[in-house]
Amino acid sequence: MRNFTAIIEREADSDMLVAYVPGFPGAHAQGRTTEELNQRLTEVIQMLLEDGEPQLQAEFVGTQNVKVA
């Protein structure tokens, strides 16, 4: 079993949740709930992995809070 880190954002226009895996081309999905989003993203990643091991273009490192005065 593989684990991937996904970034989740909420689109302001549609209120949909959107997720993507940094550096993994094509690994993105959307859904109305986190459960639906997780299911869809899992399916997308499984399909992409069927084509072989991905050539990741970047690696998720973390997040950082930036304070601006």
Backbone as JSON, one array per atom type, in Angstrom:
{
  "sequence": "MRNFTAIIEREADSDMLVAYVPGFPGAHAQGRTTEELNQRLTEVIQMLLEDGEPQLQAEFVGTQNVKVA",
  "N": [[0.85, -1.18, 0.0], [0.55, 2.22, -0.81], [1.22, 5.56, 0.24], [0.14, 8.84, -0.29], [0.5, 12.36, -0.14], [-2.0, 14.72, -0.15], [-3.11, 17.92, -1.19], [-5.74, 19.91, -0.14], [-8.25, 22.08, -1.18], [-10.87, 24.55, -1.01], [-13.03, 25.56, -3.5], [-13.99, 28.82, -4.17], [-16.02, 29.73, -5.9], [-17.68, 27.5, -6.55], [-17.92, 26.05, -4.23], [-16.9, 23.55, -4.05], [-14.74, 20.86, -3.03], [-11.35, 20.52, -3.78], [-8.65, 18.5, -4.65], [-5.17, 17.75, -4.89], [-2.17, 15.96, -5.67], [0.92, 17.0, -4.89], [3.37, 17.37, -7.39], [2.69, 15.05, -8.76], [1.72, 14.33, -11.73], [-1.53, 14.65, -13.07], [-2.83, 13.65, -10.85], [-5.4, 14.53, -9.4], [-8.56, 15.62, -8.11], [-12.08, 16.24, -7.48], [-14.76, 16.95, -5.16], [-17.87, 16.99, -3.3], [-17.89, 16.44, -0.59], [-15.49, 15.49, 1.97], [-15.26, 12.75, 2.08], [-16.27, 11.89, -0.42], [-14.42, 13.17, -2.04], [-12.0, 11.93, -1.25], [-12.51, 9.29, -2.08], [-12.73, 9.64, -4.88], [-10.19, 10.7, -5.52], [-8.55, 8.6, -4.74], [-9.35, 6.65, -6.62], [-8.45, 7.88, -8.99], [-5.66, 7.97, -8.55], [-5.12, 5.22, -8.37], [-5.73, 4.44, -11.01], [-3.75, 5.89, -12.39], [-1.45, 4.67, -11.39], [-1.66, 2.18, -12.53], [-0.55, 2.51, -14.97], [2.08, 2.39, -14.48], [4.99, 3.08, -12.43], [4.96, 6.3, -11.07], [6.65, 9.22, -12.31], [7.57, 11.3, -10.19], [7.38, 14.8, -9.99], [7.9, 16.57, -8.02], [8.21, 16.82, -4.44], [6.15, 16.69, -1.6], [6.77, 18.81, 1.07], [5.99, 20.35, 3.28], [4.04, 22.74, 5.18], [3.9, 26.29, 5.72], [3.49, 29.01, 7.86], [3.14, 32.4, 7.14], [3.87, 35.48, 8.35], [2.67, 38.69, 7.9], [3.03, 42.1, 8.18]],
  "CA": [[0.0, 0.0, 0.0], [1.29, 3.46, -0.92], [0.6, 6.76, 0.81], [0.44, 10.09, -0.97], [-0.02, 13.54, 0.55], [-2.82, 15.54, -1.04], [-3.49, 19.27, -0.77], [-7.18, 20.1, -0.35], [-8.71, 23.47, -1.17], [-12.28, 24.73, -1.33], [-13.22, 26.57, -4.54], [-14.92, 29.86, -3.73], [-17.15, 29.86, -6.82], [-18.58, 26.35, -6.57], [-17.92, 25.45, -2.89], [-16.41, 22.18, -4.19], [-13.41, 20.55, -2.54], [-10.44, 20.12, -4.85], [-7.42, 17.95, -4.09], [-4.13, 17.34, -5.83], [-0.95, 15.43, -5.07], [2.02, 17.8, -5.44], [4.4, 16.7, -8.17], [2.18, 13.82, -9.39], [0.87, 14.79, -12.84], [-2.82, 14.0, -13.25], [-3.41, 13.19, -9.58], [-6.27, 15.56, -8.85], [-9.98, 15.27, -8.14], [-12.95, 17.15, -6.73], [-15.94, 16.34, -4.57], [-18.66, 17.86, -2.42], [-17.52, 16.11, 0.79], [-14.15, 14.91, 2.05], [-15.37, 11.32, 1.77], [-16.39, 11.77, -1.87], [-13.13, 13.6, -2.59], [-11.02, 10.87, -1.0], [-12.83, 8.16, -2.95], [-12.4, 9.99, -6.27], [-8.74, 10.84, -5.66], [-8.01, 7.24, -4.66], [-9.58, 6.01, -7.92], [-7.56, 8.5, -9.98], [-4.29, 7.52, -8.3], [-5.04, 3.81, -8.75], [-5.66, 4.38, -12.48], [-2.44, 6.38, -12.82], [-0.45, 3.67, -11.03], [-1.78, 1.05, -13.46], [0.32, 2.82, -16.1], [3.46, 2.22, -14.03], [5.46, 3.92, -11.35], [4.97, 7.7, -11.52], [7.86, 10.03, -12.23], [7.14, 12.47, -9.42], [8.1, 16.01, -10.38], [8.19, 17.32, -6.8], [7.86, 16.09, -3.23], [5.55, 17.54, -0.58], [7.69, 19.0, 2.19], [5.24, 20.84, 4.43], [3.4, 24.05, 5.06], [4.56, 27.31, 6.52], [2.72, 30.22, 8.08], [3.91, 33.6, 6.84], [3.29, 36.64, 9.03], [2.89, 39.92, 7.16], [2.54, 43.26, 8.96]],
  "C": [[0.89, 1.23, 0.0], [0.52, 4.58, -0.26], [1.07, 7.97, 0.04], [-0.16, 11.23, -0.16], [-0.76, 14.39, -0.47], [-3.09, 16.9, -0.38], [-4.96, 19.44, -1.11], [-7.51, 21.58, -0.21], [-10.2, 23.49, -1.45], [-12.39, 25.85, -2.35], [-14.3, 27.55, -4.09], [-16.18, 29.92, -4.6], [-18.17, 28.73, -6.68], [-18.74, 25.68, -5.21], [-17.49, 23.97, -2.93], [-15.03, 22.06, -3.55], [-12.57, 20.04, -3.7], [-9.15, 19.64, -4.19], [-6.45, 17.61, -5.21], [-2.93, 16.84, -5.04], [0.21, 16.21, -5.69], [3.04, 16.94, -6.18], [3.96, 15.44, -8.89], [1.22, 14.23, -10.5], [-0.4, 13.96, -12.98], [-3.51, 13.58, -11.98], [-4.18, 14.34, -8.93], [-7.72, 15.13, -9.01], [-10.77, 16.34, -7.38], [-14.15, 16.39, -6.19], [-16.65, 17.31, -3.65], [-18.34, 17.64, -0.94], [-16.1, 15.54, 0.8], [-14.17, 13.42, 1.73], [-15.43, 11.1, 0.26], [-15.06, 12.13, -2.54], [-12.08, 12.51, -2.43], [-11.26, 9.68, -1.92], [-12.4, 8.45, -4.4], [-10.89, 10.09, -6.47], [-8.07, 9.47, -5.59], [-8.17, 6.53, -6.0], [-8.65, 6.57, -8.98], [-6.13, 8.0, -9.79], [-4.13, 6.06, -8.68], [-4.93, 3.67, -10.27], [-4.29, 4.83, -12.98], [-1.35, 5.36, -12.52], [-0.5, 2.43, -11.92], [-0.87, 1.25, -14.66], [1.79, 2.7, -15.74], [3.8, 3.2, -12.92], [5.55, 5.37, -11.83], [6.36, 8.33, -11.4], [7.47, 11.32, -11.52], [8.03, 13.66, -9.76], [8.46, 16.88, -9.18], [7.79, 16.43, -5.62], [7.27, 17.07, -2.22], [6.5, 17.6, 0.61], [6.93, 19.45, 3.43], [4.56, 22.15, 4.14], [4.13, 25.02, 5.97], [3.63, 28.5, 6.65], [3.64, 31.42, 7.87], [3.2, 34.78, 7.47], [3.66, 37.91, 8.26], [2.27, 41.06, 7.95], [1.72, 44.18, 8.09]]
}
